[in-house]
Structure formats: C-alpha cells, structure tokens
Amino acid sequence: MLRITLPVGRELADGDPDGGPGRDGSGTAEPRSDFLAAEEPLGIRVDGTALTLTMRTPGDDLELAAGFLVSEAIVHSPADIAGIKLCDGTSCGHGDHHGMGNIADVTLAPGVTAAPGARRNFMTTSACGVCGKASIEDICILPDRALATDPARFAPTVLALLPDRLRDAQRVFSRTGGLHAAGLFTGDGELIIVREDVGRHNAVDKVVGWALLNDRLPLAGCILLVSGRASFELVQKAVLAGIPLLAAVSAPSSLAVDLAEEAGLTLVGFLRGPSMNVYTGAHRLSA
C-alpha cells in the first residue's frame, strides 16, 4: 500500500507542478503495510443441493449458514437441522469447489424442506442479501407469530449507550476499518454476542445462527444493533428471529419501515449519542 498525505490548509489546483506528494513540502508518499478485511465465497448446500453462494468474511461459517436458513424461513429450531458441517475439500464428495472449508453442508431433519423460492439464481454479494431471488413474493417472508405480542420495553438512555459498546467489541474493525457489525444486547444493554463481516446481512445471519445453534430462538426481549443503515432484508432477519427492536446507526429504507410496521417491529435509526429517530413501534420505548 502507498500512503499519501496531502498538506493541510492548501488548495491544490489541477496541474499544479507542486501538487504532487513530496514536492517542496507539499505532501508525503511512503509505502507501508495495512490490514485488510478478508472476503471469500461460501457456498451453502442443503440436502446435497446448492442453495446459495455468498461473499463473506471467513469465520463463524456454520453460524452464517444456520442464520441464513432462519432468514429464509426454512428452519426455526435446532431440531430442524439434522447435521451441519464445513466441507473439508477431500472427503465430502463434492467435485465443484476448491480448497478447504468453502462450502457449508446442511442436512435437514425429516419433514423439513427448502421451498423452491429459497434457491438463489446467482451469487449473493457482500452488499446484497436478497440478490438472486426470483420474485417479490420470495423476498417478503413474515413469521407465524407476530412481534406485537412481545411485551418488552426499552429505555432510550440504554439505547444511547449501545453504539459505543458495539464499537468497543469490534476487534477486526479496529484493525481494518472495513467490516460491518451486528450486536445482540439484552433489554438492559448487556452485550450478548457480536459478529463482524464485510456484509451487514452476513453479520446478522451469524448472530441469528449463533442463537439458533444454541437454542435461543426466538430472541424475545432483545435488541439488535447494526452498523450502517437498516435495509429491508435486515428488518426481515430481525423479525424472523423474534427480535422486537432493531437499531441502526444510519437511516432505514422506506421498505424497511413498511415491513417493520407490518410485523410489529420497533425500528430505530440514526442512533448516535443522545439522539435517535424512532420510525415504528415507539410504544416500546419508555422515557
């Protein structure tokens, strides 16, 4: 990596002969090493059939696969999964992948099936969690049990503390500056678990997958905080995991607000310091 530092307090015009770094004290350029966030593909197979291929940060891959299946409404409890493992690249019998650990192989319990609409038609990027869906109907999934029945209440003073707590727990972000995070908190603001990934949706899937594999779904009374914006897909993942409050440090989308309203989710955006915007479910916040 080449680190370039421009001078402070001087505007450099196009074509300025002194505008290059290192000329007459106008700036510096020096090579240095840097930490980068890893991004690699992960295939998810269900009962021997390829379901999706996603770009993710390696680590917690079984949680990612399990959480993805929750977000697709394929599984609802640990009992729905008969087995889940990472292919070792040698004894798995799959001839269409290279290297170790880049396919999560899931076997569903008898009677549990993946609907045809769950299969993605092309790769899911780290920026898009619904890419490859074939229809609008396949995208929008709501749980059988409405979140409106969750009696949890949350204090805005507690919510205001969470972004700093999430940032303090982001080990990889502190070195690379290149990862999103999802943090699960109790109603009192205690951090339960945090996961990082180049994709927001992957970070949430890892959190939800952790909860599934540890038999903690639904996550009633919990708070999910995400870095960045609150998109439609993140709202849906929170709803299907039974989380009553989703907070983001940036803005929600219009479709995210619509789905949150329909599902009974409390949606908070622009959670920064002592201020926040409550878009839906304001009845859950107590002064």
VEXLUMFI-974820 format. One record per residue (C-alpha): residue number from 1; residue in one letter; x, y, z. Coordinates in nm, 3 decimals. Layout:
# residues N
{NUM,A,{X,Y,Z}};
...
This chain:
# residues 287
{1,M,{0.000,0.000,0.000}};
{2,L,{0.116,0.356,-0.073}};
{3,R,{0.022,0.608,0.194}};
{4,I,{-0.021,0.962,0.055}};
{5,T,{-0.060,1.259,0.287}};
{6,L,{-0.156,1.594,0.139}};
{7,P,{-0.078,1.926,0.306}};
{8,V,{-0.332,2.084,0.537}};
{9,G,{-0.463,2.431,0.463}};
{10,R,{-0.360,2.447,0.098}};
{11,E,{-0.586,2.401,-0.203}};
{12,L,{-0.415,2.219,-0.489}};
{13,A,{-0.529,2.315,-0.835}};
{14,D,{-0.532,2.072,-1.125}};
{15,G,{-0.196,2.073,-1.298}};
{16,D,{-0.015,2.238,-1.006}};
{17,P,{0.351,2.141,-1.059}};
{18,D,{0.399,2.145,-0.685}};
{19,G,{0.083,1.945,-0.623}};
{20,G,{0.248,1.603,-0.611}};
{21,P,{0.333,1.448,-0.277}};
{22,G,{0.686,1.510,-0.164}};
{23,R,{0.746,1.820,-0.376}};
{24,D,{0.860,2.127,-0.184}};
{25,G,{0.698,2.002,0.134}};
{26,S,{0.356,1.977,-0.032}};
{27,G,{0.293,1.625,0.091}};
{28,T,{0.442,1.284,0.150}};
{29,A,{0.419,0.937,-0.002}};
{30,E,{0.553,0.630,0.170}};
{31,P,{0.496,0.255,0.135}};
{32,R,{0.355,0.075,0.436}};
{33,S,{0.167,-0.242,0.522}};
{34,D,{-0.201,-0.245,0.609}};
{35,F,{-0.458,-0.487,0.749}};
{36,L,{-0.739,-0.574,0.507}};
{37,A,{-1.074,-0.738,0.578}};
{38,A,{-1.094,-1.082,0.417}};
{39,E,{-1.367,-1.156,0.164}};
{40,E,{-1.417,-1.504,0.019}};
{41,P,{-1.706,-1.708,-0.126}};
{42,L,{-1.906,-1.952,0.084}};
{43,G,{-2.143,-2.199,-0.073}};
{44,I,{-2.440,-2.328,0.125}};
{45,R,{-2.579,-2.669,0.033}};
{46,V,{-2.899,-2.814,0.171}};
{47,D,{-2.957,-3.188,0.142}};
{48,G,{-2.695,-3.208,-0.131}};
{49,T,{-2.836,-2.926,-0.342}};
{50,A,{-2.667,-2.588,-0.382}};
{51,L,{-2.886,-2.320,-0.221}};
{52,T,{-2.672,-2.007,-0.249}};
{53,L,{-2.320,-1.873,-0.287}};
{54,T,{-2.240,-1.569,-0.078}};
{55,M,{-1.938,-1.345,-0.034}};
{56,R,{-1.841,-1.323,0.331}};
{57,T,{-1.559,-1.273,0.579}};
{58,P,{-1.436,-1.623,0.676}};
{59,G,{-1.516,-1.725,1.030}};
{60,D,{-1.833,-1.840,1.208}};
{61,D,{-1.938,-2.000,0.880}};
{62,L,{-2.169,-2.258,1.036}};
{63,E,{-2.348,-1.979,1.220}};
{64,L,{-2.378,-1.790,0.891}};
{65,A,{-2.532,-2.091,0.719}};
{66,A,{-2.771,-2.160,1.005}};
{67,G,{-2.876,-1.795,1.027}};
{68,F,{-2.932,-1.781,0.653}};
{69,L,{-3.170,-2.076,0.680}};
{70,V,{-3.360,-1.896,0.956}};
{71,S,{-3.387,-1.581,0.744}};
{72,E,{-3.528,-1.792,0.459}};
{73,A,{-3.788,-1.943,0.699}};
{74,I,{-3.650,-2.291,0.623}};
{75,V,{-3.561,-2.373,0.984}};
{76,H,{-3.697,-2.246,1.314}};
{77,S,{-3.518,-2.452,1.579}};
{78,P,{-3.205,-2.668,1.617}};
{79,A,{-3.426,-2.974,1.575}};
{80,D,{-3.487,-2.874,1.212}};
{81,I,{-3.120,-2.940,1.131}};
{82,A,{-3.000,-3.299,1.136}};
{83,G,{-2.641,-3.206,1.058}};
{84,I,{-2.427,-2.910,0.959}};
{85,K,{-2.058,-2.911,0.871}};
{86,L,{-1.791,-2.744,0.660}};
{87,C,{-1.665,-2.950,0.369}};
{88,D,{-1.300,-3.046,0.410}};
{89,G,{-1.233,-3.038,0.036}};
{90,T,{-1.128,-3.404,0.025}};
{91,S,{-1.385,-3.644,0.167}};
{92,C,{-1.708,-3.453,0.109}};
{93,G,{-1.762,-3.591,-0.241}};
{94,H,{-1.830,-3.252,-0.400}};
{95,G,{-1.628,-3.207,-0.716}};
{96,D,{-1.715,-2.845,-0.789}};
{97,H,{-1.529,-2.649,-0.525}};
{98,H,{-1.167,-2.580,-0.444}};
{99,G,{-0.983,-2.554,-0.117}};
{100,M,{-1.093,-2.631,0.234}};
{101,G,{-1.394,-2.500,0.416}};
{102,N,{-1.568,-2.305,0.145}};
{103,I,{-1.896,-2.499,0.148}};
{104,A,{-2.133,-2.532,0.442}};
{105,D,{-2.319,-2.860,0.402}};
{106,V,{-2.655,-2.880,0.580}};
{107,T,{-2.877,-3.184,0.623}};
{108,L,{-3.233,-3.102,0.723}};
{109,A,{-3.436,-3.311,0.963}};
{110,P,{-3.701,-3.542,0.816}};
{111,G,{-4.006,-3.343,0.709}};
{112,V,{-3.816,-3.013,0.679}};
{113,T,{-3.771,-2.888,0.324}};
{114,A,{-3.642,-2.580,0.144}};
{115,A,{-3.906,-2.416,-0.076}};
{116,P,{-3.811,-2.367,-0.442}};
{117,G,{-3.812,-1.991,-0.392}};
{118,A,{-3.530,-2.015,-0.137}};
{119,R,{-3.275,-2.104,-0.403}};
{120,R,{-3.070,-1.811,-0.532}};
{121,N,{-3.020,-1.780,-0.908}};
{122,F,{-2.675,-1.622,-0.879}};
{123,M,{-2.413,-1.518,-0.628}};
{124,T,{-2.516,-1.308,-0.329}};
{125,T,{-2.264,-1.028,-0.284}};
{126,S,{-2.148,-0.893,0.049}};
{127,A,{-2.363,-0.585,-0.016}};
{128,C,{-2.689,-0.762,-0.101}};
{129,G,{-2.867,-1.027,0.100}};
{130,V,{-3.167,-1.075,-0.128}};
{131,C,{-2.984,-1.085,-0.463}};
{132,G,{-3.084,-1.381,-0.677}};
{133,K,{-3.441,-1.407,-0.556}};
{134,A,{-3.676,-1.490,-0.840}};
{135,S,{-3.985,-1.293,-0.734}};
{136,I,{-4.114,-1.028,-0.492}};
{137,E,{-4.314,-1.298,-0.317}};
{138,D,{-3.992,-1.488,-0.244}};
{139,I,{-3.837,-1.182,-0.081}};
{140,C,{-4.107,-1.092,0.170}};
{141,I,{-4.142,-1.352,0.448}};
{142,L,{-4.319,-1.293,0.778}};
{143,P,{-4.328,-1.523,1.083}};
{144,D,{-4.636,-1.703,1.209}};
{145,R,{-4.609,-1.534,1.550}};
{146,A,{-4.642,-1.156,1.545}};
{147,L,{-4.385,-0.944,1.726}};
{148,A,{-4.669,-0.728,1.857}};
{149,T,{-4.720,-0.984,2.132}};
{150,D,{-4.370,-0.921,2.274}};
{151,P,{-4.425,-0.709,2.588}};
{152,A,{-4.063,-0.586,2.612}};
{153,R,{-3.997,-0.220,2.684}};
{154,F,{-3.666,-0.038,2.631}};
{155,A,{-3.514,0.278,2.777}};
{156,P,{-3.376,0.533,2.528}};
{157,T,{-3.097,0.603,2.776}};
{158,V,{-2.986,0.240,2.736}};
{159,L,{-3.007,0.252,2.357}};
{160,A,{-2.785,0.560,2.351}};
{161,L,{-2.502,0.359,2.510}};
{162,L,{-2.507,0.072,2.262}};
{163,P,{-2.313,0.213,1.962}};
{164,D,{-2.004,0.269,2.175}};
{165,R,{-2.036,-0.077,2.327}};
{166,L,{-2.065,-0.231,1.983}};
{167,R,{-1.763,-0.041,1.853}};
{168,D,{-1.554,-0.145,2.155}};
{169,A,{-1.635,-0.510,2.077}};
{170,Q,{-1.535,-0.490,1.708}};
{171,R,{-1.190,-0.646,1.714}};
{172,V,{-1.139,-0.675,1.338}};
{173,F,{-1.288,-0.335,1.252}};
{174,S,{-1.040,-0.166,1.484}};
{175,R,{-0.757,-0.303,1.267}};
{176,T,{-0.908,-0.278,0.920}};
{177,G,{-1.191,-0.022,0.928}};
{178,G,{-1.360,-0.242,0.668}};
{179,L,{-1.622,-0.455,0.842}};
{180,H,{-1.985,-0.420,0.943}};
{181,A,{-2.102,-0.544,1.280}};
{182,A,{-2.419,-0.678,1.435}};
{183,G,{-2.453,-0.685,1.811}};
{184,L,{-2.719,-0.860,2.017}};
{185,F,{-2.799,-0.698,2.351}};
{186,T,{-3.030,-0.766,2.643}};
{187,G,{-3.301,-0.513,2.719}};
{188,D,{-3.071,-0.373,2.987}};
{189,G,{-2.793,-0.309,2.735}};
{190,E,{-2.566,-0.603,2.815}};
{191,L,{-2.382,-0.735,2.511}};
{192,I,{-2.470,-1.098,2.440}};
{193,I,{-2.274,-1.151,2.118}};
{194,V,{-2.120,-0.955,1.834}};
{195,R,{-2.029,-1.072,1.486}};
{196,E,{-1.841,-0.890,1.207}};
{197,D,{-1.846,-0.935,0.831}};
{198,V,{-1.794,-0.743,0.509}};
{199,G,{-2.170,-0.774,0.458}};
{200,R,{-2.428,-0.637,0.701}};
{201,H,{-2.665,-0.922,0.625}};
{202,N,{-2.392,-1.179,0.689}};
{203,A,{-2.312,-1.028,1.028}};
{204,V,{-2.679,-1.053,1.124}};
{205,D,{-2.703,-1.410,0.992}};
{206,K,{-2.404,-1.504,1.208}};
{207,V,{-2.576,-1.361,1.517}};
{208,V,{-2.906,-1.534,1.439}};
{209,G,{-2.727,-1.859,1.352}};
{210,W,{-2.545,-1.849,1.686}};
{211,A,{-2.881,-1.810,1.859}};
{212,L,{-3.032,-2.099,1.661}};
{213,L,{-2.746,-2.340,1.726}};
{214,N,{-2.758,-2.252,2.097}};
{215,D,{-3.137,-2.299,2.109}};
{216,R,{-3.208,-1.936,2.197}};
{217,L,{-3.469,-1.854,1.934}};
{218,P,{-3.692,-1.661,1.941}};
{219,L,{-3.486,-1.371,2.077}};
{220,A,{-3.772,-1.211,2.267}};
{221,G,{-3.683,-0.902,2.467}};
{222,C,{-3.353,-0.848,2.285}};
{223,I,{-3.206,-0.557,2.089}};
{224,L,{-3.021,-0.597,1.759}};
{225,L,{-2.786,-0.313,1.667}};
{226,V,{-2.628,-0.293,1.323}};
{227,S,{-2.362,-0.067,1.183}};
{228,G,{-2.464,0.127,0.875}};
{229,R,{-2.820,0.151,0.751}};
{230,A,{-3.128,-0.061,0.822}};
{231,S,{-3.240,-0.225,0.499}};
{232,F,{-3.548,-0.432,0.423}};
{233,E,{-3.351,-0.756,0.449}};
{234,L,{-3.216,-0.673,0.797}};
{235,V,{-3.566,-0.595,0.920}};
{236,Q,{-3.687,-0.930,0.788}};
{237,K,{-3.399,-1.117,0.953}};
{238,A,{-3.473,-0.950,1.288}};
{239,V,{-3.844,-1.027,1.259}};
{240,L,{-3.789,-1.394,1.174}};
{241,A,{-3.551,-1.426,1.471}};
{242,G,{-3.818,-1.286,1.703}};
{243,I,{-3.621,-0.971,1.789}};
{244,P,{-3.858,-0.689,1.893}};
{245,L,{-3.618,-0.395,1.838}};
{246,L,{-3.375,-0.326,1.555}};
{247,A,{-3.150,-0.021,1.580}};
{248,A,{-2.907,0.119,1.324}};
{249,V,{-2.655,0.399,1.337}};
{250,S,{-2.773,0.523,0.998}};
{251,A,{-3.101,0.553,0.807}};
{252,P,{-3.362,0.289,0.728}};
{253,S,{-3.509,0.245,0.382}};
{254,S,{-3.876,0.310,0.308}};
{255,L,{-3.941,-0.060,0.252}};
{256,A,{-3.771,-0.142,0.581}};
{257,V,{-4.007,0.094,0.763}};
{258,D,{-4.310,-0.054,0.585}};
{259,L,{-4.214,-0.410,0.679}};
{260,A,{-4.130,-0.314,1.038}};
{261,E,{-4.471,-0.152,1.075}};
{262,E,{-4.647,-0.457,0.935}};
{263,A,{-4.450,-0.701,1.150}};
{264,G,{-4.475,-0.507,1.478}};
{265,L,{-4.101,-0.437,1.500}};
{266,T,{-3.962,-0.131,1.674}};
{267,L,{-3.723,0.030,1.426}};
{268,V,{-3.471,0.291,1.540}};
{269,G,{-3.240,0.479,1.305}};
{270,F,{-2.966,0.739,1.335}};
{271,L,{-2.877,0.606,1.681}};
{272,R,{-2.590,0.841,1.756}};
{273,G,{-2.516,0.957,2.107}};
{274,P,{-2.817,1.101,2.286}};
{275,S,{-3.038,1.130,1.976}};
{276,M,{-3.226,0.876,1.767}};
{277,N,{-3.520,0.851,1.528}};
{278,V,{-3.797,0.604,1.608}};
{279,Y,{-3.975,0.503,1.289}};
{280,T,{-4.207,0.228,1.412}};
{281,G,{-4.311,0.073,1.741}};
{282,A,{-4.247,0.379,1.956}};
{283,H,{-4.473,0.231,2.225}};
{284,R,{-4.183,0.004,2.331}};
{285,L,{-3.964,0.299,2.433}};
{286,S,{-4.011,0.435,2.782}};
{287,A,{-3.863,0.766,2.888}};
